[in-house]
């Protein structure tokens, strides 16, 4: 197979996005492995070559065309400020870039940061934030263990990624300001040729089908016929619910798709109007 017919995808070689990135590809029926510490592998059942890279390097590889596309956190993408195209949010790797300071210190708003020493691994994003708010502060760029900076006297506060907040708490810090909410995204080179664009669109089609399935549940229930119209108002389905007669006269089986976000409210409403024998089934793929 020629290079022109293979899509080159960069993903994190280790860290918080690796497992979800590989898992997403497997959910799309694309098997990849970097066993033995390999930094490059070719999928056996899709024209895809995968590069396993440091997350900080992915935006540069994609901008330069070394990789055609990549999976990277928005926090890294916006910090590196490279010229790439965002194709699709992927729904995992969610976190936020936040300001935090010692619990004992009173936070007086953004303007209270004037003259403060702020430790961060995100000097570009922090600098943008301070400039937008017309605040003059001292940025200390460090590559790791940002949360210990106030405790050792290096900085007055920090700007760092927050997921659960447990690391901040364990270091005596409190979150005071959110600069960016981030998740993993698929990005692409801005100058893909037509064959590569077609391959990326095929990959995105699979990814969207998998993500749509994860956000929905297939539901089956039994109901008296005189309640079907009321149930149809609650369960619109992808177009409309499927209604099938049961062997027992006066009863039907109703099949539909329910969004995960509204699932429990809908179940309660269905029970209230007489639905019985409710079954809920996960959806593996969903093509709409």
N, C-alpha and C positions, 0 to 999 in steps of 0.2 A: 504494500500500500504506500503511495507516495506521500511526501510530507504535506503537499497541498491539500490532501483529502483527510488530514488528521487535525482535529481541534486540540490545541495545547492549553491545558487548564492548570493554573497555579493554586495550590492550597497550602495551608499551614502544615509544616512537617511535625509539629508537636504543639501542645498547649490547648487552650480552651476551645478553639474552633476545629481542631483536627478530627475528633471523634464524630462530631455532628456533620462535618463536611463529607467524610467518608461514608457515614450512615446515610446521608442524603443521596449520594451516588448509588449506593446499594439499593435504596428504596426505588430508585429509577431503573433498577435492573442492570446497573453498570458495576461490574466487579473490579475493584482496584486494590492493590496491596503494595506497601513499601517495606515488606518483610526484609530483614537483613540490613536495614538502614539505607535502602536504596533511595535516591533522591529523584528518580524518574521511573515511571512504569507506564505500560500501555494496556488499556482495557481490552479484554478479550472479545467483548460483544458489542462495542460501540467505537466508532473512529475517534478515540480520545486518548491523548497522552497527558499524563498527570505529572506535574513537577511539585515536589514537596520542599517548601521554602520557609525561611523566616517570614513571619507575617509583615514585618516592617519593609521587606524587600518586594512584596507582591505588587504594590502599585507601580513601582519603577519597572519591573519586568513587563507588566501589561502595557504601560505607556510606551516602552521601547519596542514592543512587538515580539519580545522573546517568548512571552506567553500571549495567547490570543484573549484569554479571559482569566479571571481569578475570583476566589472567594476570600473576602477580607472584611474585617470589622470597619464600620463607618468611622470609628475613632482613629484608626490607623490611616484610613483613606483620606480623611479631612486634614489630619496632621501632616501627612506627606505632601498633600496638595498637588497631586499629579494629574495630568490631563488624560482621564479615562472616562468611559461611559458607564453610569450605573444602570444595570439592566433589570435587577429584581431584588427586592428585599427577601430574605430567606427565613426570617422568623426565629432564628436561634442566635446564641451569643449576645443576648440582650444585656446591656449594662448602661452606665451613665458616667460621664466625666463630670466630676464635682469638685467644688472647693470644700475643704474641711479644715477645722482648726481645733485647738485644745478645748475640751469641754468647759474648762473654767473661764475661758475668755468670752466676753460678750460680743456677739456679732451685730455690728451697727450698719449693715447693708454694704453694698458694693463700694460706696464712697469711703467706708471705713477701712478699706484696704490700701489707701494712699500711704506710700512709704513702707508697706509691708514687704517682708522677704517671703516669696512663695516658691516652694520646691515642686518640681513637676518633671514628668517625662514627655509632656505635651506643650513645649514652649510656643509653638505656632498658634495652637488653638487658644491657649491662655493669653498670649499677646493680643490676639484678635479681640478676645472678650474684654480685656483691660482697655484697649484702644476705643472700642465701641462705647464703653462707659466712661471714657475720659479720666481714667485712673492711672496714675504713675506709681508703679510698684516695681520691686526688684525680683526678677525671675532667676531662680537657681535651677538649671537643667541638670538632672541626675537620671541615671538609667534604670535604677531599681531601688527597692525598699524605700520608696518615697515616704511612706507613712511614719518612719522613725525620725524624719528630719526635724520636726518640732521638739521632740524629746531630747535630741542631742544638741539642740541649740543652733542647728544649721538654718532653720527657717521659722517664721511665725505661723505659717499655715501651708497647706499643700493643695495641689490640684491633681487628682488621680482618678483612675477608674474605680467605680463602686458597683458591686453586684448585690450582695446581701447586706453589706454594711458591717459585717462581723469583724473584719480586719480593722476598720476604723475604731470600733468600740474597744477592741483588745489593745489598741494603742492610745486610748484615752482621747480620741478625736470625735468630733461631731460634724455631720454634713450640713453645710449652710447655703450652698448655691449650686444649682445644676447648670452646667454649660452646654452639655450635649447629651441627648439620648441616642444610644447606638445599638445596632444589631448587625449581623453578618449580611453582606450583600454580594450579588454577583456583579462583577464589573467586566468591561471588555475594552479592547483597544479601539480607538476611534476610527481606525482606518482598515477595518476587516474587509478582505475581498469577498466576493459573492459566495464562493464555496464555503468559506469559514463562517460567514453569516448564516448560511443555511444550516450548517451543523450546530451552531450556537442556538438557533431558533428551535431545532429539534430537541436539544438538551433542555432549554427553558420550557418547552411544551411538557416534557416529562416532569420537571421540577414543579411546575404549576399544578399538574394533575395530582402529584403526591401531596403537596401542601394543601390543596383544596380538600383532599380526602381526610387529612388530619384534622381539619377544622369542622368536619361534619360527621354525623352519625346516621346510619340507616335504621329506621324505626319501623316496627311492625306491631299492629295492635288489632284487637277485635272490638267491635262496637255494634250496638243495635242500629238498624237502618234509619230509624227516625232521628238519630243523632249525627249521621254522616255529614250533613251540610254544615253543622256547627263545627265538627272536627276539621273539615276541609278549610275553614276559615283560620284555624290554628296551624294547620299543616299545609302550607302552600306547595311544598316540595320544589323540585327543580323547575317544573312547569305546573303540575298539579299532582295531588296524591293519586296512587293507584288504588282502586277499590275493587275487591274481588268478593263474590258471594261465598258464604260458608255453607256447609252441608246443613247446618241448623237454620231453619226458616227464620227470616227476620233479622239475620245477622250478617255482617260482612267483615272482611279483613282489609285493613287500610295500611298501605306501605308508603313511606315518604322519607325525605332527608331533612335532618334538623341540624342547624348550626350549633356547634359546641357552646358558644357563648350564651345561647338562650335555652340550652337543653333542659335544665331542671325546672325553669319556669313553665316551659311548654308541657313537660310531663305532669306537673301539678294541675295545669289547666285541663289536660286530657282526662285525668282521673276524675276531676270535678264534674265533667259532663258525661261520664259513663264508660269511658274506654277501659278495656280489661285485657289481661294477658299481654302486657306491653313488653316487647323484646327490643333490645338495642344491640346493633351489630356494627363493629368498626368497619370503615371503608378503606381498602388498600389503595386504590387509584380512583380518581374521579375526573372524567372527561366531560366538559360542558361546552 
